[in-house]
Amino acid sequence: MIRILYEDNHLLVVEKPSMMLVQSDQTNDEDLLTILKQYLKEKYHKPGNVYLGLVHRLDRVVGGVMVFAKTSKAANRLSKQVADHQMQKIYYAVLDGTLRGKGRLENYLSKDEKTNCSFVDSKGKKAILDYEVVDNQNHLSFVKIYLFTGRHHQIRVQFKHLGFPLYGDARYNPHYKKKQQIALFAKELSFYHPITHERMHFQLPLPKRYPYSLFKEK
């Protein structure tokens, strides 16, 4: 069962499990959007199709907090917040290597549709994030990330380009050969309620599994 963090007539905020698709694809694997539509259909005894707007995404291998819109008006207003950088997304990641301090990463990224991988490319779309190293243990770095743009695989590609790829990321880190749970988690999400305009903030505890278990939140 998907954990519901908040629900009203306009919004549905949930914890996305890692290794679950947000939206269905050619694999026909179970996806979060379909599960949540079925939840709403059963809870409210809705006939026919259920509307649920997808306003932002997480990679399949990434878990964490997500907001969905229950009306088209809410979807449009939340999407505008994403475009205007009013929706704050905070991630925590574990990187291979010992990174120190804090900084901003600005790159231009393009996507290879054939391989479903992104790469740094001067002709691509601008990608911006800020990071702050929280701790270092066992040649690993525990990093807090403020994401300002939502490019495909952005965090994973930008830290690889910096020389500190994500722990467990077989797609972008040559240390790992098979698909597994990478150490990237969408821990916090803040936005304005699309109707009341109240600032809303949601936060999840970090997963208890390794390598997160090496570190303490600060």
Protein Blocks (a to p, Z undefined) as FASTA:
>chain_A
ZZdfbdcfkbccddddehiafbdcfkopacfklmmmmmmmmmnopghjdddddfbdcdfk
lgcdddddfbfklmmmmmmmmmnopaccddddddedjdehjddddddddddfklopacdd
fklccdddddddfbdcehiacdddddfbdcehklmmmmmmnopacehiaklmmkbcbdcd
dddddfbccdddfklopacdddddddfbdfklmpccZZ
